């Protein structure tokens, strides 16, 4: 029998892609009403009722990026306090926790960052995700995934030609999930290092070039050697 998994943010972008291809997994997809990460009682009630072995914490406030500057309280509530609440309940109920963080927690100046390299977030969104990481790290039966992912095909009209990263499509991350459920610690998750423009061109040939220097550091790429060993790529 497949071990039960709960994913927070069950109505979110990634969860909907996962839902299309989860035949190898036994996953529950609660929405915000069923499992409210800002309400400890809601989390407790849902997890005690469903008794999962794993919880994937994907619920978060992400786009637009400037919302984390304009609505700091909302960012803190959803990405830091909500995550801390999830950690509290998972640790009490002894549920394995897998947390979706971001590769933007690294400084972004030299690129090819390994999991043990120092972190220095590039924006408020990344700070909020690092705040979540702090709580998750306190619970040893956990895995932090520093992910750079996006929708397929590439959504935006423009792509940065002078910013290097490790973008990976949601569909590719879905294939990784079954292989990492029992891992712990921190794991960089991404594709090959390339410019955002090069990545975008693979699925959107008419994407336009744009400079991202005023928005991001030039190289926020991660070293994914650890992931490659797990996946046997």
C-alpha positions as CSV (number, residue, x, y, z in Angstrom):
1,X,0.0,0.0,0.0
2,X,1.3,3.4,-0.9
3,X,2.2,5.7,2.0
4,X,-0.1,8.6,2.4
5,X,1.1,12.2,1.5
6,X,-0.6,15.5,2.2
7,X,0.4,18.6,0.1
8,X,-0.4,22.0,1.4
9,X,-1.5,24.5,-1.3
10,X,-3.6,21.7,-2.8
11,X,-5.2,24.2,-5.2
12,X,-1.9,25.9,-6.1
13,X,0.0,25.8,-9.4
14,X,2.5,23.1,-8.6
15,X,-0.1,20.8,-6.8
16,X,-2.3,20.9,-9.9
17,X,0.5,19.7,-12.1
18,X,1.4,17.0,-9.5
19,X,-2.3,15.9,-9.5
20,X,-2.1,15.1,-13.2
21,X,0.8,12.6,-12.7
22,X,0.5,11.2,-9.2
23,X,-0.3,7.6,-10.0
24,X,2.8,6.4,-8.2
25,X,1.9,8.3,-5.1
26,X,-1.0,8.4,-2.6
27,X,-1.6,12.2,-2.3
28,X,-4.3,14.3,-0.6
29,X,-4.8,17.9,-1.9
30,X,-6.5,19.9,0.9
31,X,-7.5,23.5,0.0
32,X,-7.3,26.5,2.3
33,X,-10.6,25.7,3.9
34,X,-9.7,22.1,4.7
35,X,-6.2,22.9,6.0
36,X,-5.5,26.5,7.0
37,X,-1.8,26.9,7.6
38,X,-2.5,30.0,9.8
39,X,-4.6,28.0,12.1
40,X,-2.9,25.3,14.3
41,X,-6.3,23.7,15.1
42,X,-7.1,23.4,11.4
43,X,-3.7,21.7,10.7
44,X,-4.0,19.4,13.7
45,X,-7.6,18.4,12.8
46,X,-6.8,17.5,9.2
47,X,-3.5,15.7,9.9
48,X,-4.9,13.7,12.8
49,X,-7.9,12.6,10.7
50,X,-5.9,11.6,7.6
51,X,-2.7,10.3,9.3
52,X,-0.1,10.9,6.5
53,X,3.4,9.7,6.6
54,X,4.7,12.7,4.7
55,X,3.6,16.3,4.3
56,X,4.8,18.4,1.4
57,X,4.6,22.1,2.3
58,X,4.1,23.9,-0.9
59,X,1.6,26.6,0.2
60,X,3.2,30.0,0.0
61,X,2.8,33.6,-1.1
62,X,5.0,34.0,-4.2
63,X,4.0,36.2,-7.1
64,X,4.0,39.1,-7.8
65,X,7.4,39.5,-6.2
66,X,6.7,43.1,-5.1
67,X,3.8,41.9,-2.9
68,X,6.5,41.0,-0.3
69,X,7.6,44.6,-0.2
70,X,4.1,46.1,-0.3
71,X,2.4,43.6,2.1
72,X,5.1,42.6,4.5
73,X,2.6,41.3,7.1
74,X,1.0,39.0,4.6
75,X,4.4,37.7,3.5
76,X,5.4,37.0,7.1
77,X,2.1,35.3,8.0
78,X,1.9,32.9,5.0
79,X,5.6,32.1,4.5
80,X,7.1,32.3,7.9
81,X,4.3,31.9,10.5
82,X,2.4,29.4,8.4
83,X,5.5,27.3,7.9
84,X,6.3,27.4,11.6
85,X,2.7,26.2,12.4
86,X,3.2,23.3,10.0
87,X,6.5,22.4,11.6
88,X,4.9,22.4,15.1
89,X,2.2,20.0,14.1
90,X,4.4,17.7,12.0
91,X,6.9,17.4,14.8
92,X,4.2,16.6,17.4
93,X,2.6,14.0,15.1
94,X,5.9,12.7,13.8
95,X,5.1,13.3,10.2
96,X,8.0,13.7,7.7
97,X,8.1,17.3,6.4
98,X,9.3,18.3,2.9
99,X,9.4,22.1,2.5
100,X,9.5,24.0,-0.7
101,X,12.0,26.9,-0.4
102,X,13.8,28.8,-3.1
103,X,17.2,29.0,-4.7
104,X,17.0,32.8,-4.2
105,X,18.2,32.4,-0.6
106,X,21.7,32.3,-2.0
107,X,23.5,35.6,-2.6
108,X,23.6,35.3,-6.3
109,X,27.0,36.8,-7.1
110,X,29.1,33.8,-8.2
111,X,26.6,31.1,-8.9
112,X,26.9,27.3,-8.7
113,X,26.0,27.4,-5.0
114,X,26.2,24.2,-2.9
115,X,23.7,23.3,-0.1
116,X,26.3,24.2,2.6
117,X,27.2,27.6,1.1
118,X,26.2,30.7,3.1
119,X,22.9,32.3,2.3
120,X,22.0,35.9,1.8
121,X,18.6,36.4,0.2
122,X,18.2,38.6,-2.8
123,X,14.7,40.0,-2.0
124,X,11.9,40.0,0.6
125,X,10.3,36.9,-1.0
126,X,13.6,34.9,-0.4
127,X,13.9,36.3,3.1
128,X,10.4,35.0,3.9
129,X,11.3,31.6,2.5
130,X,14.5,31.6,4.6
131,X,12.4,32.4,7.6
132,X,10.4,29.3,6.9
133,X,13.7,27.3,6.5
134,X,14.7,28.4,10.1
135,X,11.7,26.7,11.6
136,X,11.9,23.6,9.4
137,X,15.6,23.1,10.2
138,X,14.7,22.8,13.9
139,X,12.8,19.6,13.1
140,X,15.3,16.9,12.1
141,X,12.8,14.7,10.2
142,X,12.6,17.2,7.4
143,X,13.9,18.0,3.9
144,X,14.3,21.5,2.6
145,X,14.1,21.8,-1.2
146,X,15.7,24.9,-2.6
147,X,13.8,25.0,-5.9
148,X,13.9,27.3,-9.0
149,X,10.8,26.2,-11.0
150,X,8.2,27.7,-13.3
151,X,5.2,26.9,-15.5
152,X,5.5,25.2,-19.0
153,X,5.6,26.8,-21.4
154,X,7.5,29.9,-20.2
155,X,4.8,32.4,-19.2
156,X,6.4,35.8,-19.6
157,X,6.8,38.1,-22.6
158,X,10.4,38.9,-21.7
159,X,13.3,36.8,-20.3
160,X,16.6,38.0,-18.8
161,X,19.6,37.4,-21.0
162,X,22.1,38.5,-18.4
163,X,20.9,36.4,-15.4
164,X,22.0,32.8,-14.9
165,X,19.9,30.4,-13.0
166,X,18.7,26.7,-12.9
167,X,15.0,27.0,-13.9
168,X,13.1,23.7,-14.1
169,X,9.5,23.2,-15.2
170,X,6.9,22.0,-12.7
171,X,6.6,18.7,-14.6
172,X,10.2,17.9,-14.1
173,X,10.0,18.6,-10.3
174,X,7.0,16.2,-10.2
175,X,9.3,13.3,-11.4
176,X,11.8,14.1,-8.6
177,X,9.3,13.9,-5.7
178,X,9.0,10.0,-5.4
179,X,12.8,9.8,-5.2
180,X,13.4,12.3,-2.4
181,X,10.6,11.5,0.1
182,X,12.9,9.8,2.6
183,X,15.9,12.2,2.2
184,X,16.6,14.8,5.0
185,X,18.6,18.1,5.2
186,X,18.8,20.5,2.3
187,X,18.6,19.7,-1.4
188,X,19.1,22.1,-4.4
189,X,16.5,21.3,-7.1
190,X,17.0,22.7,-10.6
191,X,18.0,22.1,-14.2
192,X,21.2,23.0,-16.1
193,X,22.8,26.4,-15.5
194,X,21.9,28.9,-18.2
195,X,20.5,32.3,-18.8
196,X,16.8,32.8,-18.2
197,X,16.5,33.7,-21.9
198,X,18.1,30.4,-23.0
199,X,15.7,28.5,-20.8
200,X,12.7,30.4,-22.0
201,X,13.5,29.9,-25.7
202,X,13.0,26.1,-25.3
203,X,9.2,26.5,-25.0
204,X,8.6,30.1,-26.2
205,X,10.6,31.0,-29.4
206,X,9.2,34.5,-29.6
207,X,10.2,35.5,-26.1
208,X,12.0,38.9,-26.0
209,X,15.4,39.6,-24.4
210,X,15.5,41.9,-21.4
211,X,18.1,42.9,-18.8
212,X,17.5,41.7,-15.2
213,X,20.5,43.4,-13.6
214,X,18.4,45.9,-11.7
215,X,16.1,43.2,-10.4
216,X,18.4,40.2,-9.6
217,X,22.1,39.4,-9.0
218,X,23.8,38.1,-12.1
219,X,24.2,34.5,-11.1
220,X,21.6,32.9,-8.8
221,X,22.4,29.4,-10.1
222,X,22.8,26.4,-7.8
223,X,25.0,23.3,-7.9
224,X,22.7,20.3,-8.3
225,X,25.3,17.5,-8.1
226,X,23.6,16.1,-5.0
227,X,20.3,15.8,-6.9
228,X,22.0,14.2,-9.9
229,X,23.3,11.4,-7.7
230,X,19.9,10.8,-6.2
231,X,18.2,10.7,-9.6
232,X,21.1,8.9,-11.3
233,X,21.2,11.5,-14.0
